[in-house]
Amino acid sequence: MDIQAICAGAATEGERARSLVKLPVSHQGRIALVDIGKVSLLQADGHYTNVCVDGRHHFCGLSLSQLEARLTDDRSLKVHRSSIVYLDHVETVHRDGDQFVLEMSPGSCGHQVPVSRGRQPELRERLGV
């Protein structure tokens, strides 16, 4: 069985909104179990998720909505329909017109992540900006 099939299978077996202890990602032909605390950014990639850990990107067979339902910590925030950020990895917040953009720390992934207008109030409250 290939890695994608194994990761996709994990998505359907335990969907009882159980919180995740570790995040299953594809790494060198195996499934690596990543500590949630090391994750800086989750981005939707079709029916799957791109996970940024320590500046590297990994494939996860769970969808962003499945991950959102199973992540129970206060460190994460869905800032866009396609992105969940871990707030302790946000380095700066700036405006681009009427939109906020988060710049992730270079050691995490260095991405710039747009924040949808509907998510801005919660972001402002959580970061105190």
N, C-alpha and C positions, 0 to 999 in steps of 0.2 A: 504494500500500500504506500502511496506517495505522501509527502509532507502535507500538501494542500488537502488531501482527503482526510488525513488524521486531524488537522486543525479544524477543518469544517465540521467533522464529526463531533468535536468537543463543543461546538456551538449549539448543537441540538440536544445533547444528552443532559446537560445540567442547567437548562434555561429557567429554572425555578427562581430566578432573581437572587440566587446565592451570590454572595460577594466573592470576588476573586482574591486569592491569596497571592498568586503569581500569574503572570501573563504569558501564555504560550506563543512563542514566535518561532519562525523557521530560521535555522542558523546552521549552515554547512551540512545540509541534508538531514538534520535532526530537529527535534523540537526542543528548544531551549526554554526554560522557565525563568522569566525575568522578574526580579523584585519590582513591584509596582513603584516603589520609592525612587527607582532609577529612571523611570519613564519621564520624558519632558513634554512629548507631544504625540497625540493620536490624530491621524488624518484618514478620512474615508478614502478608500480606493475601490470603487465599485461596491461589491458585496463584502469586501474584506477591509482590513485596516493596515495602514502603514504606521509602524511604531518607531519613534525616535528614542534611542537609548544611548547615552554617552557619545552623542554625535554621529551615531550610525543608524541606518534605517533597516527595519526588519519587517517581514511579512507576518501578519496574524490572520488566521482563518475566521476570526470572529468579526462581525460587522460592527461599525461604530455604535449603532443603537444597542446592540447586545452588550457591548462593553460599557456603555453609559448606564445601562440598567444594573450592571453588576459591580460598578465601582462605587464604593461607599465612603470614600474619604473626603475630607473637606479641602484637600489640596487641588483637586481638579475642578475645571469649569468648562462647560461647553460654550464656546464663544461664537460658534458658527455652525450651521447644519453639518459641515464637514470636518470640524476641528474641535478637539478637546485639548486644553493646555493644562499643564501642571504649574500652578502659580508661582511656586518657588523657583522655577526656571525662567520666569519672565524678567528680562533685564530692563527694558524701557517700554513706555507707552507713548505713542505720538499720534497726532491727528493727520489724516490725509483727506482734506475736505471735511465732510461730515462724518467720516468713519474713523474709528480708533484702529490702530495697528499695534500689535504686540511684537516686540523684538525679543526673541528667545536668546538666552545667553550663548555665546559662541561655543562653550564647552558642552552644551546640551545638543544643539543642532543648528543654531544661528538663523533659523527661519524667521521671516516676518509673517505674522498671522493676522488676517483681518478679523475684526469683531463686528458682527452684524448689529444693526441699530437696536434690535429687540433685546440683545444681550448686554448692551452697554450699561444700563442701570445696575445690574447685578455685578458686573465687572467693577464699576466705579465704587460700589459699596464694599466689595471684597478687598479691593486694593487701596481704598481711601483716596481716590483721585477725583 
